[in-house]
Amino acid sequence: MLEAEVEELLPMVPGWERSPRGLSREFRFDDFIGAFGLVAEVALLAQAESHHPRIELEWGRASFENWTDTAEGLSRNDFILAAKINQIASGR
């Protein structure tokens, strides 16, 4: 994916930032179960979509990083997954 495309799509996934490998976002919670719940929902989505982000989970925090190995960086699927993660998080 060309950097110009990344710059065009990035505003469509609020809260996500360009990382060295792809896209990343951190979500904060008041407890462990909130963070775990988001991770669990995203894991089910990722499995269904066969597109698996890097996930970090700890008390009060869940973070995700999306990239596509076959594209050796970002693809449109990474932005689609980011938008779906935002949608899941906004419903919590």
C-alpha positions in Angstrom: 0.0 0.0 0.0 1.3 3.4 -0.9 1.9 5.9 1.8 -0.5 8.3 0.1 -3.3 5.7 0.6 -2.3 5.2 4.2 -2.6 9.0 4.8 -6.0 9.0 3.1 -7.4 6.1 5.1 -5.9 6.9 8.5 -8.4 9.7 9.4 -11.2 7.1 8.8 -10.0 5.1 11.9 -10.0 7.6 14.8 -7.5 6.8 17.5 -5.3 4.6 15.4 -1.7 5.6 14.7 0.9 4.6 12.2 3.4 2.3 13.8 6.7 1.0 12.4 5.0 -2.2 11.2 1.4 -1.1 10.6 -1.4 0.5 12.6 -1.7 0.6 16.4 -4.2 1.7 19.0 -4.4 1.4 22.8 -7.7 1.3 24.8 -7.8 2.1 28.5 -10.3 0.6 31.0 -11.0 1.0 34.7 -10.5 -2.7 35.4 -9.1 -6.0 33.9 -12.4 -7.4 32.8 -13.2 -4.4 30.5 -9.8 -4.9 28.7 -10.3 -8.7 28.6 -13.8 -8.3 27.2 -12.6 -6.2 24.3 -9.8 -8.6 23.6 -12.2 -11.6 23.6 -14.5 -9.9 21.2 -11.7 -8.8 18.9 -10.2 -12.3 19.0 -13.6 -13.8 17.8 -13.8 -11.2 15.0 -10.2 -11.8 14.0 -10.7 -15.5 13.7 -13.9 -15.1 11.7 -12.1 -12.6 9.3 -8.9 -14.7 9.3 -7.0 -11.5 9.9 -5.2 -11.5 13.3 -3.8 -8.4 15.0 -1.0 -8.4 17.6 -2.8 -8.1 20.9 -1.5 -7.0 24.3 -3.6 -7.3 27.4 -2.9 -6.2 31.0 -4.9 -4.7 33.8 -6.9 -1.7 32.5 -5.3 -1.8 29.0 -5.7 -3.6 25.7 -3.7 -2.7 22.6 -3.8 -3.9 19.0 -1.4 -3.7 16.1 -2.6 -4.5 12.6 -0.4 -5.3 9.6 -0.5 -7.8 6.7 2.5 -10.1 6.3 1.8 -10.8 2.6 1.7 -7.1 1.8 4.9 -6.6 3.9 3.1 -3.7 5.7 -0.4 -2.4 5.5 -3.4 -3.4 3.4 -7.0 -2.2 3.2 -7.9 -5.1 5.4 -5.9 -3.6 8.3 -8.0 -0.4 8.1 -11.2 -2.4 7.9 -10.2 -4.4 11.0 -9.2 -1.2 12.8 -12.7 0.3 12.0 -14.4 -2.9 13.3 -12.3 -2.9 16.5 -13.4 0.8 17.0 -17.0 -0.2 16.5 -16.7 -3.1 19.1 -15.0 -0.7 21.6 -17.6 2.0 21.2 -20.3 -0.5 22.1 -18.7 -1.4 25.4 
